[in-house]
Amino acid sequence: MEPADVERYLGKVEAWNHANHRRIARTFVFPNFVHALAFANEVGEIAEAEGHHPDLLVAWGRVEVTIWTHKVNGLTESDFILAAKIDRLAA
């Protein structure tokens, strides 16, 4: 995906950031570890259903989600679709 395409798609998942237009990431904040872990498990369920698995870092009060398509070592439209689905969990 070209950098201009990444920027256009980021406009649809506004809380996400990119790293060199090759990965997108977002940190979700929670009141404690239990809520963060529950959210990570919900993300895992979506990832399994989509067959697209983000990197998750679960810590006290936060979950950092990083998404990219391993096959192309960069971003595709599927990455932004997954990000939007994850955003709906946090809403």
Buried (B, 14 or more C-beta within 10 A) or exposed (E): BEEEBBEEBBEEBEEBEBEEBBBBBBBBEBEEEEBBBEBBEBBEEBBEEEEBBBEBEBEEBBBBBBBBBEEEEBBBEEBBBBBEBBBEEBE
